[in-house]
Amino acid sequence: MLSWAVTFLIIALIAGVVGLTGVAGAATNIAWILFVVFLIIFAVSFITGKSPRV
């Protein structure tokens, strides 16, 4: 999950440099959502003491 977030962040940065602001904005939003989902899954697994099956 975290690797996908980083991938979309890199895509957003490259699109921003090239000037594709629509693609950069969309990729940034996707990266943000994936990062938040990662944090929620991490917190739940940390509290319960179980590792998530990926």
mmCIF entry with sequence, helices, sheets and N, C-alpha, C, O atoms, coordinates in Angstrom:
data_MODEL
# 
_entry.id   MODEL 
# 
_entity.id                         1 
_entity.type                       polymer 
_entity.pdbx_number_of_molecules   1 
# 
_entity_poly.entity_id                      1 
_entity_poly.type                           'polypeptide(L)' 
_entity_poly.nstd_linkage                   no 
_entity_poly.nstd_monomer                   no 
_entity_poly.pdbx_seq_one_letter_code       MLSWAVTFLIIALIAGVVGLTGVAGAATNIAWILFVVFLIIFAVSFITGKSPRV 
_entity_poly.pdbx_seq_one_letter_code_can   MLSWAVTFLIIALIAGVVGLTGVAGAATNIAWILFVVFLIIFAVSFITGKSPRV 
_entity_poly.pdbx_strand_id                 A 
# 
loop_
_entity_poly_seq.entity_id 
_entity_poly_seq.num 
_entity_poly_seq.mon_id 
_entity_poly_seq.hetero 
1 1  MET n 
1 2  LEU n 
1 3  SER n 
1 4  TRP n 
1 5  ALA n 
1 6  VAL n 
1 7  THR n 
1 8  PHE n 
1 9  LEU n 
1 10 ILE n 
1 11 ILE n 
1 12 ALA n 
1 13 LEU n 
1 14 ILE n 
1 15 ALA n 
1 16 GLY n 
1 17 VAL n 
1 18 VAL n 
1 19 GLY n 
1 20 LEU n 
1 21 THR n 
1 22 GLY n 
1 23 VAL n 
1 24 ALA n 
1 25 GLY n 
1 26 ALA n 
1 27 ALA n 
1 28 THR n 
1 29 ASN n 
1 30 ILE n 
1 31 ALA n 
1 32 TRP n 
1 33 ILE n 
1 34 LEU n 
1 35 PHE n 
1 36 VAL n 
1 37 VAL n 
1 38 PHE n 
1 39 LEU n 
1 40 ILE n 
1 41 ILE n 
1 42 PHE n 
1 43 ALA n 
1 44 VAL n 
1 45 SER n 
1 46 PHE n 
1 47 ILE n 
1 48 THR n 
1 49 GLY n 
1 50 LYS n 
1 51 SER n 
1 52 PRO n 
1 53 ARG n 
1 54 VAL n 
# 
_struct_asym.id          A 
_struct_asym.entity_id   1 
# 
loop_
_struct_conf.conf_type_id 
_struct_conf.id 
_struct_conf.pdbx_PDB_helix_id 
_struct_conf.beg_label_comp_id 
_struct_conf.beg_label_asym_id 
_struct_conf.beg_label_seq_id 
_struct_conf.pdbx_beg_PDB_ins_code 
_struct_conf.end_label_comp_id 
_struct_conf.end_label_asym_id 
_struct_conf.end_label_seq_id 
_struct_conf.pdbx_end_PDB_ins_code 
_struct_conf.beg_auth_comp_id 
_struct_conf.beg_auth_asym_id 
_struct_conf.beg_auth_seq_id 
_struct_conf.end_auth_comp_id 
_struct_conf.end_auth_asym_id 
_struct_conf.end_auth_seq_id 
_struct_conf.pdbx_PDB_helix_class 
_struct_conf.details 
_struct_conf.pdbx_PDB_helix_length 
HELX_P HELX_P1 AA1 LEU A 2  ? VAL A 18 ? LEU A 2  VAL A 18 1 ? 17 
HELX_P HELX_P2 AA2 THR A 21 ? THR A 48 ? THR A 21 THR A 48 1 ? 28 
# 
_struct_conf_type.id          HELX_P 
_struct_conf_type.criteria    ? 
_struct_conf_type.reference   ? 
# 
loop_
_atom_site.group_PDB 
_atom_site.id 
_atom_site.type_symbol 
_atom_site.label_atom_id 
_atom_site.label_alt_id 
_atom_site.label_comp_id 
_atom_site.label_asym_id 
_atom_site.label_entity_id 
_atom_site.label_seq_id 
_atom_site.pdbx_PDB_ins_code 
_atom_site.Cartn_x 
_atom_site.Cartn_y 
_atom_site.Cartn_z 
_atom_site.occupancy 
_atom_site.B_iso_or_equiv 
_atom_site.pdbx_formal_charge 
_atom_site.auth_seq_id 
_atom_site.auth_comp_id 
_atom_site.auth_asym_id 
_atom_site.auth_atom_id 
_atom_site.pdbx_PDB_model_num 
ATOM 1   N N  . MET A 1 1  ? 0.836  -1.187  0.000   1.00 0.00 ? 1  MET A N  1 
ATOM 2   C CA . MET A 1 1  ? 0.000  0.000   0.000   1.00 0.00 ? 1  MET A CA 1 
ATOM 3   C C  . MET A 1 1  ? 0.881  1.251   0.000   1.00 0.00 ? 1  MET A C  1 
ATOM 4   O O  . MET A 1 1  ? 0.635  2.202   -0.742  1.00 0.00 ? 1  MET A O  1 
ATOM 5   N N  . LEU A 1 2  ? 1.887  1.228   0.826   1.00 0.00 ? 2  LEU A N  1 
ATOM 6   C CA . LEU A 1 2  ? 2.773  2.388   0.899   1.00 0.00 ? 2  LEU A CA 1 
ATOM 7   C C  . LEU A 1 2  ? 3.560  2.555   -0.398  1.00 0.00 ? 2  LEU A C  1 
ATOM 8   O O  . LEU A 1 2  ? 3.816  3.678   -0.832  1.00 0.00 ? 2  LEU A O  1 
ATOM 9   N N  . SER A 1 3  ? 3.941  1.446   -1.012  1.00 0.00 ? 3  SER A N  1 
ATOM 10  C CA . SER A 1 3  ? 4.686  1.537   -2.268  1.00 0.00 ? 3  SER A CA 1 
ATOM 11  C C  . SER A 1 3  ? 3.827  2.142   -3.379  1.00 0.00 ? 3  SER A C  1 
ATOM 12  O O  . SER A 1 3  ? 4.336  2.883   -4.220  1.00 0.00 ? 3  SER A O  1 
ATOM 13  N N  . TRP A 1 4  ? 2.528  1.832   -3.387  1.00 0.00 ? 4  TRP A N  1 
ATOM 14  C CA . TRP A 1 4  ? 1.636  2.423   -4.380  1.00 0.00 ? 4  TRP A CA 1 
ATOM 15  C C  . TRP A 1 4  ? 1.506  3.932   -4.141  1.00 0.00 ? 4  TRP A C  1 
ATOM 16  O O  . TRP A 1 4  ? 1.465  4.714   -5.090  1.00 0.00 ? 4  TRP A O  1 
ATOM 17  N N  . ALA A 1 5  ? 1.443  4.327   -2.880  1.00 0.00 ? 5  ALA A N  1 
ATOM 18  C CA . ALA A 1 5  ? 1.344  5.751   -2.564  1.00 0.00 ? 5  ALA A CA 1 
ATOM 19  C C  . ALA A 1 5  ? 2.587  6.499   -3.040  1.00 0.00 ? 5  ALA A C  1 
ATOM 20  O O  . ALA A 1 5  ? 2.487  7.591   -3.600  1.00 0.00 ? 5  ALA A O  1 
ATOM 21  N N  . VAL A 1 6  ? 3.750  5.908   -2.813  1.00 0.00 ? 6  VAL A N  1 
ATOM 22  C CA . VAL A 1 6  ? 5.000  6.530   -3.248  1.00 0.00 ? 6  VAL A CA 1 
ATOM 23  C C  . VAL A 1 6  ? 5.063  6.583   -4.778  1.00 0.00 ? 6  VAL A C  1 
ATOM 24  O O  . VAL A 1 6  ? 5.542  7.563   -5.348  1.00 0.00 ? 6  VAL A O  1 
ATOM 25  N N  . THR A 1 7  ? 4.582  5.532   -5.435  1.00 0.00 ? 7  THR A N  1 
ATOM 26  C CA . THR A 1 7  ? 4.572  5.503   -6.895  1.00 0.00 ? 7  THR A CA 1 
ATOM 27  C C  . THR A 1 7  ? 3.714  6.631   -7.457  1.00 0.00 ? 7  THR A C  1 
ATOM 28  O O  . THR A 1 7  ? 4.135  7.337   -8.373  1.00 0.00 ? 7  THR A O  1 
ATOM 29  N N  . PHE A 1 8  ? 2.504  6.803   -6.907  1.00 0.00 ? 8  PHE A N  1 
ATOM 30  C CA . PHE A 1 8  ? 1.642  7.867   -7.394  1.00 0.00 ? 8  PHE A CA 1 
ATOM 31  C C  . PHE A 1 8  ? 2.198  9.245   -7.049  1.00 0.00 ? 8  PHE A C  1 
ATOM 32  O O  . PHE A 1 8  ? 1.973  10.202  -7.790  1.00 0.00 ? 8  PHE A O  1 
ATOM 33  N N  . LEU A 1 9  ? 2.915  9.360   -5.942  1.00 0.00 ? 9  LEU A N  1 
ATOM 34  C CA . LEU A 1 9  ? 3.546  10.630  -5.600  1.00 0.00 ? 9  LEU A CA 1 
ATOM 35  C C  . LEU A 1 9  ? 4.633  10.981  -6.610  1.00 0.00 ? 9  LEU A C  1 
ATOM 36  O O  . LEU A 1 9  ? 4.758  12.137  -7.014  1.00 0.00 ? 9  LEU A O  1 
ATOM 37  N N  . ILE A 1 10 ? 5.414  9.991   -7.017  1.00 0.00 ? 10 ILE A N  1 
ATOM 38  C CA . ILE A 1 10 ? 6.460  10.222  -8.023  1.00 0.00 ? 10 ILE A CA 1 
ATOM 39  C C  . ILE A 1 10 ? 5.835  10.604  -9.359  1.00 0.00 ? 10 ILE A C  1 
ATOM 40  O O  . ILE A 1 10 ? 6.328  11.497  -10.048 1.00 0.00 ? 10 ILE A O  1 
ATOM 41  N N  . ILE A 1 11 ? 4.738  9.921   -9.725  1.00 0.00 ? 11 ILE A N  1 
ATOM 42  C CA . ILE A 1 11 ? 4.036  10.271  -10.959 1.00 0.00 ? 11 ILE A CA 1 
ATOM 43  C C  . ILE A 1 11 ? 3.541  11.715  -10.885 1.00 0.00 ? 11 ILE A C  1 
ATOM 44  O O  . ILE A 1 11 ? 3.640  12.456  -11.863 1.00 0.00 ? 11 ILE A O  1 
ATOM 45  N N  . ALA A 1 12 ? 3.010  12.116  -9.732  1.00 0.00 ? 12 ALA A N  1 
ATOM 46  C CA . ALA A 1 12 ? 2.526  13.481  -9.567  1.00 0.00 ? 12 ALA A CA 1 
ATOM 47  C C  . ALA A 1 12 ? 3.659  14.494  -9.696  1.00 0.00 ? 12 ALA A C  1 
ATOM 48  O O  . ALA A 1 12 ? 3.491  15.544  -10.316 1.00 0.00 ? 12 ALA A O  1 
ATOM 49  N N  . LEU A 1 13 ? 4.801  14.181  -9.116  1.00 0.00 ? 13 LEU A N  1 
ATOM 50  C CA . LEU A 1 13 ? 5.934  15.107  -9.205  1.00 0.00 ? 13 LEU A CA 1 
ATOM 51  C C  . LEU A 1 13 ? 6.417  15.250  -10.639 1.00 0.00 ? 13 LEU A C  1 
ATOM 52  O O  . LEU A 1 13 ? 6.701  16.361  -11.087 1.00 0.00 ? 13 LEU A O  1 
ATOM 53  N N  . ILE A 1 14 ? 6.512  14.143  -11.363 1.00 0.00 ? 14 ILE A N  1 
ATOM 54  C CA . ILE A 1 14 ? 6.962  14.189  -12.756 1.00 0.00 ? 14 ILE A CA 1 
ATOM 55  C C  . ILE A 1 14 ? 5.944  14.951  -13.607 1.00 0.00 ? 14 ILE A C  1 
ATOM 56  O O  . ILE A 1 14 ? 6.320  15.774  -14.443 1.00 0.00 ? 14 ILE A O  1 
ATOM 57  N N  . ALA A 1 15 ? 4.663  14.676  -13.394 1.00 0.00 ? 15 ALA A N  1 
ATOM 58  C CA . ALA A 1 15 ? 3.625  15.374  -14.157 1.00 0.00 ? 15 ALA A CA 1 
ATOM 59  C C  . ALA A 1 15 ? 3.627  16.860  -13.842 1.00 0.00 ? 15 ALA A C  1 
ATOM 60  O O  . ALA A 1 15 ? 3.368  17.679  -14.724 1.00 0.00 ? 15 ALA A O  1 
ATOM 61  N N  . GLY A 1 16 ? 3.910  17.217  -12.612 1.00 0.00 ? 16 GLY A N  1 
ATOM 62  C CA . GLY A 1 16 ? 3.978  18.626  -12.244 1.00 0.00 ? 16 GLY A CA 1 
ATOM 63  C C  . GLY A 1 16 ? 5.135  19.343  -12.908 1.00 0.00 ? 16 GLY A C  1 
ATOM 64  O O  . GLY A 1 16 ? 5.004  20.493  -13.329 1.00 0.00 ? 16 GLY A O  1 
ATOM 65  N N  . VAL A 1 17 ? 6.272  18.663  -13.001 1.00 0.00 ? 17 VAL A N  1 
ATOM 66  C CA . VAL A 1 17 ? 7.442  19.262  -13.648 1.00 0.00 ? 17 VAL A CA 1 
ATOM 67  C C  . VAL A 1 17 ? 7.183  19.446  -15.142 1.00 0.00 ? 17 VAL A C  1 
ATOM 68  O O  . VAL A 1 17 ? 7.565  20.461  -15.725 1.00 0.00 ? 17 VAL A O  1 
ATOM 69  N N  . VAL A 1 18 ? 6.534  18.457  -15.755 1.00 0.00 ? 18 VAL A N  1 
ATOM 70  C CA . VAL A 1 18 ? 6.265  18.522  -17.185 1.00 0.00 ? 18 VAL A CA 1 
ATOM 71  C C  . VAL A 1 18 ? 5.178  19.548  -17.499 1.00 0.00 ? 18 VAL A C  1 
ATOM 72  O O  . VAL A 1 18 ? 5.150  20.098  -18.600 1.00 0.00 ? 18 VAL A O  1 
ATOM 73  N N  . GLY A 1 19 ? 4.284  19.811  -16.545 1.00 0.00 ? 19 GLY A N  1 
ATOM 74  C CA . GLY A 1 19 ? 3.258  20.808  -16.746 1.00 0.00 ? 19 GLY A CA 1 
ATOM 75  C C  . GLY A 1 19 ? 1.865  20.239  -16.878 1.00 0.00 ? 19 GLY A C  1 
ATOM 76  O O  . GLY A 1 19 ? 0.931  20.962  -17.223 1.00 0.00 ? 19 GLY A O  1 
ATOM 77  N N  . LEU A 1 20 ? 1.710  18.969  -16.611 1.00 0.00 ? 20 LEU A N  1 
ATOM 78  C CA . LEU A 1 20 ? 0.395  18.330  -16.687 1.00 0.00 ? 20 LEU A CA 1 
ATOM 79  C C  . LEU A 1 20 ? -0.288 18.463  -15.332 1.00 0.00 ? 20 LEU A C  1 
ATOM 80  O O  . LEU A 1 20 ? -0.275 17.532  -14.527 1.00 0.00 ? 20 LEU A O  1 
ATOM 81  N N  . THR A 1 21 ? -0.880 19.615  -15.090 1.00 0.00 ? 21 THR A N  1 
ATOM 82  C CA . THR A 1 21 ? -1.411 19.896  -13.761 1.00 0.00 ? 21 THR A CA 1 
ATOM 83  C C  . THR A 1 21 ? -2.607 19.022  -13.413 1.00 0.00 ? 21 THR A C  1 
ATOM 84  O O  . THR A 1 21 ? -2.790 18.673  -12.247 1.00 0.00 ? 21 THR A O  1 
ATOM 85  N N  . GLY A 1 22 ? -3.423 18.659  -14.396 1.00 0.00 ? 22 GLY A N  1 
ATOM 86  C CA . GLY A 1 22 ? -4.573 17.786  -14.118 1.00 0.00 ? 22 GLY A CA 1 
ATOM 87  C C  . GLY A 1 22 ? -4.132 16.414  -13.674 1.00 0.00 ? 22 GLY A C  1 
ATOM 88  O O  . GLY A 1 22 ? -4.669 15.864  -12.713 1.00 0.00 ? 22 GLY A O  1 
ATOM 89  N N  . VAL A 1 23 ? -3.152 15.856  -14.370 1.00 0.00 ? 23 VAL A N  1 
ATOM 90  C CA . VAL A 1 23 ? -2.627 14.539  -14.008 1.00 0.00 ? 23 VAL A CA 1 
ATOM 91  C C  . VAL A 1 23 ? -1.916 14.612  -12.670 1.00 0.00 ? 23 VAL A C  1 
ATOM 92  O O  . VAL A 1 23 ? -2.034 13.695  -11.857 1.00 0.00 ? 23 VAL A O  1 
ATOM 93  N N  . ALA A 1 24 ? -1.186 15.681  -12.431 1.00 0.00 ? 24 ALA A N  1 
ATOM 94  C CA . ALA A 1 24 ? -0.468 15.844  -11.168 1.00 0.00 ? 24 ALA A CA 1 
ATOM 95  C C  . ALA A 1 24 ? -1.446 15.933  -10.000 1.00 0.00 ? 24 ALA A C  1 
ATOM 96  O O  . ALA A 1 24 ? -1.216 15.336  -8.949  1.00 0.00 ? 24 ALA A O  1 
ATOM 97  N N  . GLY A 1 25 ? -2.520 16.667  -10.178 1.00 0.00 ? 25 GLY A N  1 
ATOM 98  C CA . GLY A 1 25 ? -3.520 16.787  -9.116  1.00 0.00 ? 25 GLY A CA 1 
ATOM 99  C C  . GLY A 1 25 ? -4.206 15.470  -8.825  1.00 0.00 ? 25 GLY A C  1 
ATOM 100 O O  . GLY A 1 25 ? -4.415 15.114  -7.665  1.00 0.00 ? 25 GLY A O  1 
ATOM 101 N N  . ALA A 1 26 ? -4.558 14.744  -9.876  1.00 0.00 ? 26 ALA A N  1 
ATOM 102 C CA . ALA A 1 26 ? -5.210 13.445  -9.690  1.00 0.00 ? 26 ALA A CA 1 
ATOM 103 C C  . ALA A 1 26 ? -4.279 12.454  -9.012  1.00 0.00 ? 26 ALA A C  1 
ATOM 104 O O  . ALA A 1 26 ? -4.693 11.739  -8.100  1.00 0.00 ? 26 ALA A O  1 
ATOM 105 N N  . ALA A 1 27 ? -3.035 12.405  -9.445  1.00 0.00 ? 27 ALA A N  1 
ATOM 106 C CA . ALA A 1 27 ? -2.071 11.480  -8.855  1.00 0.00 ? 27 ALA A CA 1 
ATOM 107 C C  . ALA A 1 27 ? -1.785 11.843  -7.399  1.00 0.00 ? 27 ALA A C  1 
ATOM 108 O O  . ALA A 1 27 ? -1.591 10.958  -6.566  1.00 0.00 ? 27 ALA A O  1 
ATOM 109 N N  . THR A 1 28 ? -1.759 13.123  -7.095  1.00 0.00 ? 28 THR A N  1 
ATOM 110 C CA . THR A 1 28 ? -1.545 13.552  -5.713  1.00 0.00 ? 28 THR A CA 1 
ATOM 111 C C  . THR A 1 28 ? -2.701 13.116  -4.823  1.00 0.00 ? 28 THR A C  1 
ATOM 112 O O  . THR A 1 28 ? -2.488 12.656  -3.702  1.00 0.00 ? 28 THR A O  1 
ATOM 113 N N  . ASN A 1 29 ? -3.929 13.261  -5.326  1.00 0.00 ? 29 ASN A N  1 
ATOM 114 C CA . ASN A 1 29 ? -5.095 12.835  -4.547  1.00 0.00 ? 29 ASN A CA 1 
ATOM 115 C C  . ASN A 1 29 ? -5.090 11.326  -4.316  1.00 0.00 ? 29 ASN A C  1 
ATOM 116 O O  . ASN A 1 29 ? -5.399 10.866  -3.217  1.00 0.00 ? 29 ASN A O  1 
ATOM 117 N N  . ILE A 1 30 ? -4.744 10.559  -5.341  1.00 0.00 ? 30 ILE A N  1 
ATOM 118 C CA . ILE A 1 30 ? -4.681 9.109   -5.195  1.00 0.00 ? 30 ILE A CA 1 
ATOM 119 C C  . ILE A 1 30 ? -3.604 8.727   -4.193  1.00 0.00 ? 30 ILE A C  1 
ATOM 120 O O  . ILE A 1 30 ? -3.817 7.854   -3.352  1.00 0.00 ? 30 ILE A O  1 
ATOM 121 N N  . ALA A 1 31 ? -2.441 9.379   -4.279  1.00 0.00 ? 31 ALA A N  1 
ATOM 122 C CA . ALA A 1 31 ? -1.354 9.082   -3.343  1.00 0.00 ? 31 ALA A CA 1 
ATOM 123 C C  . ALA A 1 31 ? -1.772 9.406   -1.912  1.00 0.00 ? 31 ALA A C  1 
ATOM 124 O O  . ALA A 1 31 ? -1.450 8.651   -0.995  1.00 0.00 ? 31 ALA A O  1 
ATOM 125 N N  . TRP A 1 32 ? -2.479 10.510  -1.704  1.00 0.00 ? 32 TRP A N  1 
ATOM 126 C CA . TRP A 1 32 ? -2.934 10.909  -0.370  1.00 0.00 ? 32 TRP A CA 1 
ATOM 127 C C  . TRP A 1 32 ? -3.921 9.885   0.193   1.00 0.00 ? 32 TRP A C  1 
ATOM 128 O O  . TRP A 1 32 ? -3.820 9.494   1.355   1.00 0.00 ? 32 TRP A O  1 
ATOM 129 N N  . ILE A 1 33 ? -4.871 9.455   -0.632  1.00 0.00 ? 33 ILE A N  1 
ATOM 130 C CA . ILE A 1 33 ? -5.854 8.468   -0.184  1.00 0.00 ? 33 ILE A CA 1 
ATOM 131 C C  . ILE A 1 33 ? -5.179 7.153   0.177   1.00 0.00 ? 33 ILE A C  1 
ATOM 132 O O  . ILE A 1 33 ? -5.496 6.563   1.210   1.00 0.00 ? 33 ILE A O  1 
ATOM 133 N N  . LEU A 1 34 ? -4.256 6.686   -0.654  1.00 0.00 ? 34 LEU A N  1 
ATOM 134 C CA . LEU A 1 34 ? -3.554 5.433   -0.364  1.00 0.00 ? 34 LEU A CA 1 
ATOM 135 C C  . LEU A 1 34 ? -2.730 5.547   0.908   1.00 0.00 ? 34 LEU A C  1 
ATOM 136 O O  . LEU A 1 34 ? -2.656 4.592   1.681   1.00 0.00 ? 34 LEU A O  1 
ATOM 137 N N  . PHE A 1 35 ? -2.108 6.700   1.138   1.00 0.00 ? 35 PHE A N  1 
ATOM 138 C CA . PHE A 1 35 ? -1.309 6.884   2.346   1.00 0.00 ? 35 PHE A CA 1 
ATOM 139 C C  . PHE A 1 35 ? -2.183 6.864   3.594   1.00 0.00 ? 35 PHE A C  1 
ATOM 140 O O  . PHE A 1 35 ? -1.803 6.285   4.612   1.00 0.00 ? 35 PHE A O  1 
ATOM 141 N N  . VAL A 1 36 ? -3.354 7.496   3.519   1.00 0.00 ? 36 VAL A N  1 
ATOM 142 C CA . VAL A 1 36 ? -4.268 7.494   4.661   1.00 0.00 ? 36 VAL A CA 1 
ATOM 143 C C  . VAL A 1 36 ? -4.771 6.077   4.945   1.00 0.00 ? 36 VAL A C  1 
ATOM 144 O O  . VAL A 1 36 ? -4.856 5.669   6.104   1.00 0.00 ? 36 VAL A O  1 
ATOM 145 N N  . VAL A 1 37 ? -5.101 5.333   3.898   1.00 0.00 ? 37 VAL A N  1 
ATOM 146 C CA . VAL A 1 37 ? -5.534 3.945   4.082   1.00 0.00 ? 37 VAL A CA 1 
ATOM 147 C C  . VAL A 1 37 ? -4.410 3.121   4.697   1.00 0.00 ? 37 VAL A C  1 
ATOM 148 O O  . VAL A 1 37 ? -4.654 2.291   5.573   1.00 0.00 ? 37 VAL A O  1 
ATOM 149 N N  . PHE A 1 38 ? -3.175 3.347   4.242   1.00 0.00 ? 38 PHE A N  1 
ATOM 150 C CA . PHE A 1 38 ? -2.028 2.654   4.826   1.00 0.00 ? 38 PHE A CA 1 
ATOM 151 C C  . PHE A 1 38 ? -1.891 2.963   6.316   1.00 0.00 ? 38 PHE A C  1 
ATOM 152 O O  . PHE A 1 38 ? -1.651 2.062   7.120   1.00 0.00 ? 38 PHE A O  1 
ATOM 153 N N  . LEU A 1 39 ? -2.042 4.229   6.680   1.00 0.00 ? 39 LEU A N  1 
ATOM 154 C CA . LEU A 1 39 ? -1.925 4.602   8.091   1.00 0.00 ? 39 LEU A CA 1 
ATOM 155 C C  . LEU A 1 39 ? -3.021 3.963   8.943   1.00 0.00 ? 39 LEU A C  1 
ATOM 156 O O  . LEU A 1 39 ? -2.763 3.536   10.068  1.00 0.00 ? 39 LEU A O  1 
ATOM 157 N N  . ILE A 1 40 ? -4.229 3.896   8.416   1.00 0.00 ? 40 ILE A N  1 
ATOM 158 C CA . ILE A 1 40 ? -5.329 3.276   9.159   1.00 0.00 ? 40 ILE A CA 1 
ATOM 159 C C  . ILE A 1 40 ? -5.065 1.794   9.357   1.00 0.00 ? 40 ILE A C  1 
ATOM 160 O O  . ILE A 1 40 ? -5.229 1.278   10.463  1.00 0.00 ? 40 ILE A O  1 
ATOM 161 N N  . ILE A 1 41 ? -4.657 1.100   8.297   1.00 0.00 ? 41 ILE A N  1 
ATOM 162 C CA . ILE A 1 41 ? -4.363 -0.333  8.411   1.00 0.00 ? 41 ILE A CA 1 
ATOM 163 C C  . ILE A 1 41 ? -3.199 -0.566  9.360   1.00 0.00 ? 41 ILE A C  1 
ATOM 164 O O  . ILE A 1 41 ? -3.219 -1.512  10.147  1.00 0.00 ? 41 ILE A O  1 
ATOM 165 N N  . PHE A 1 42 ? -2.179 0.293   9.292   1.00 0.00 ? 42 PHE A N  1 
ATOM 166 C CA . PHE A 1 42 ? -1.035 0.156   10.189  1.00 0.00 ? 42 PHE A CA 1 
ATOM 167 C C  . PHE A 1 42 ? -1.451 0.349   11.642  1.00 0.00 ? 42 PHE A C  1 
ATOM 168 O O  . PHE A 1 42 ? -1.033 -0.413  12.514  1.00 0.00 ? 42 PHE A O  1 
ATOM 169 N N  . ALA A 1 43 ? -2.272 1.360   11.907  1.00 0.00 ? 43 ALA A N  1 
ATOM 170 C CA . ALA A 1 43 ? -2.704 1.628   13.282  1.00 0.00 ? 43 ALA A CA 1 
ATOM 171 C C  . ALA A 1 43 ? -3.545 0.476   13.819  1.00 0.00 ? 43 ALA A C  1 
ATOM 172 O O  . ALA A 1 43 ? -3.366 0.063   14.964  1.00 0.00 ? 43 ALA A O  1 
ATOM 173 N N  . VAL A 1 44 ? -4.452 -0.042  13.010  1.00 0.00 ? 44 VAL A N  1 
ATOM 174 C CA . VAL A 1 44 ? -5.296 -1.153  13.456  1.00 0.00 ? 44 VAL A CA 1 
ATOM 175 C C  . VAL A 1 44 ? -4.453 -2.395  13.722  1.00 0.00 ? 44 VAL A C  1 
ATOM 176 O O  . VAL A 1 44 ? -4.661 -3.077  14.725  1.00 0.00 ? 44 VAL A O  1 
ATOM 177 N N  . SER A 1 45 ? -3.513 -2.696  12.843  1.00 0.00 ? 45 SER A N  1 
ATOM 178 C CA . SER A 1 45 ? -2.678 -3.876  13.056  1.00 0.00 ? 45 SER A CA 1 
ATOM 179 C C  . SER A 1 45 ? -1.735 -3.682  14.246  1.00 0.00 ? 45 SER A C  1 
ATOM 180 O O  . SER A 1 45 ? -1.398 -4.647  14.932  1.00 0.00 ? 45 SER A O  1 
ATOM 181 N N  . PHE A 1 46 ? -1.312 -2.448  14.490  1.00 0.00 ? 46 PHE A N  1 
ATOM 182 C CA . PHE A 1 46 ? -0.443 -2.187  15.646  1.00 0.00 ? 46 PHE A CA 1 
ATOM 183 C C  . PHE A 1 46 ? -1.215 -2.358  16.945  1.00 0.00 ? 46 PHE A C  1 
ATOM 184 O O  . PHE A 1 46 ? -0.690 -2.905  17.915  1.00 0.00 ? 46 PHE A O  1 
ATOM 185 N N  . ILE A 1 47 ? -2.453 -1.893  16.967  1.00 0.00 ? 47 ILE A N  1 
ATOM 186 C CA . ILE A 1 47 ? -3.266 -1.992  18.179  1.00 0.00 ? 47 ILE A CA 1 
ATOM 187 C C  . ILE A 1 47 ? -3.668 -3.437  18.456  1.00 0.00 ? 47 ILE A C  1 
ATOM 188 O O  . ILE A 1 47 ? -3.628 -3.889  19.600  1.00 0.00 ? 47 ILE A O  1 
ATOM 189 N N  . THR A 1 48 ? -4.052 -4.153  17.415  1.00 0.00 ? 48 THR A N  1 
ATOM 190 C CA . THR A 1 48 ? -4.492 -5.540  17.613  1.00 0.00 ? 48 THR A CA 1 
ATOM 191 C C  . THR A 1 48 ? -3.332 -6.522  17.706  1.00 0.00 ? 48 THR A C  1 
ATOM 192 O O  . THR A 1 48 ? -3.512 -7.641  18.187  1.00 0.00 ? 48 THR A O  1 
ATOM 193 N N  . GLY A 1 49 ? -2.169 -6.133  17.264  1.00 0.00 ? 49 GLY A N  1 
ATOM 194 C CA . GLY A 1 49 ? -1.011 -7.015  17.332  1.00 0.00 ? 49 GLY A CA 1 
ATOM 195 C C  . GLY A 1 49 ? -0.962 -8.039  16.229  1.00 0.00 ? 49 GLY A C  1 
ATOM 196 O O  . GLY A 1 49 ? -0.204 -9.005  16.310  1.00 0.00 ? 49 GLY A O  1 
ATOM 197 N N  . LYS A 1 50 ? -1.761 -7.841  15.194  1.00 0.00 ? 50 LYS A N  1 
ATOM 198 C CA . LYS A 1 50 ? -1.776 -8.770  14.069  1.00 0.00 ? 50 LYS A CA 1 
ATOM 199 C C  . LYS A 1 50 ? -1.187 -8.087  12.840  1.00 0.00 ? 50 LYS A C  1 
ATOM 200 O O  . LYS A 1 50 ? -1.362 -6.886  12.634  1.00 0.00 ? 50 LYS A O  1 
ATOM 201 N N  . SER A 1 51 ? -0.494 -8.869  12.038  1.00 0.00 ? 51 SER A N  1 
ATOM 202 C CA . SER A 1 51 ? 0.019  -8.314  10.790  1.00 0.00 ? 51 SER A CA 1 
ATOM 203 C C  . SER A 1 51 ? -1.007 -8.538  9.691   1.00 0.00 ? 51 SER A C  1 
ATOM 204 O O  . SER A 1 51 ? -1.592 -9.617  9.599   1.00 0.00 ? 51 SER A O  1 
ATOM 205 N N  . PRO A 1 52 ? -1.230 -7.526  8.858   1.00 0.00 ? 52 PRO A N  1 
ATOM 206 C CA . PRO A 1 52 ? -2.222 -7.681  7.797   1.00 0.00 ? 52 PRO A CA 1 
ATOM 207 C C  . PRO A 1 52 ? -1.721 -8.614  6.706   1.00 0.00 ? 52 PRO A C  1 
ATOM 208 O O  . PRO A 1 52 ? -0.528 -8.653  6.403   1.00 0.00 ? 52 PRO A O  1 
ATOM 209 N N  . ARG A 1 53 ? -2.639 -9.358  6.128   1.00 0.00 ? 53 ARG A N  1 
ATOM 210 C CA . ARG A 1 53 ? -2.276 -10.246 5.026   1.00 0.00 ? 53 ARG A CA 1 
ATOM 211 C C  . ARG A 1 53 ? -2.361 -9.460  3.748   1.00 0.00 ? 53 ARG A C  1 
ATOM 212 O O  . ARG A 1 53 ? -3.429 -8.982  3.363   1.00 0.00 ? 53 ARG A O  1 
ATOM 213 N N  . VAL A 1 54 ? -1.222 -9.327  3.088   1.00 0.00 ? 54 VAL A N  1 
ATOM 214 C CA . VAL A 1 54 ? -1.169 -8.509  1.873   1.00 0.00 ? 54 VAL A CA 1 
ATOM 215 C C  . VAL A 1 54 ? -1.105 -9.391  0.660   1.00 0.00 ? 54 VAL A C  1 
ATOM 216 O O  . VAL A 1 54 ? -1.053 -8.892  -0.464  1.00 0.00 ? 54 VAL A O  1 
# 
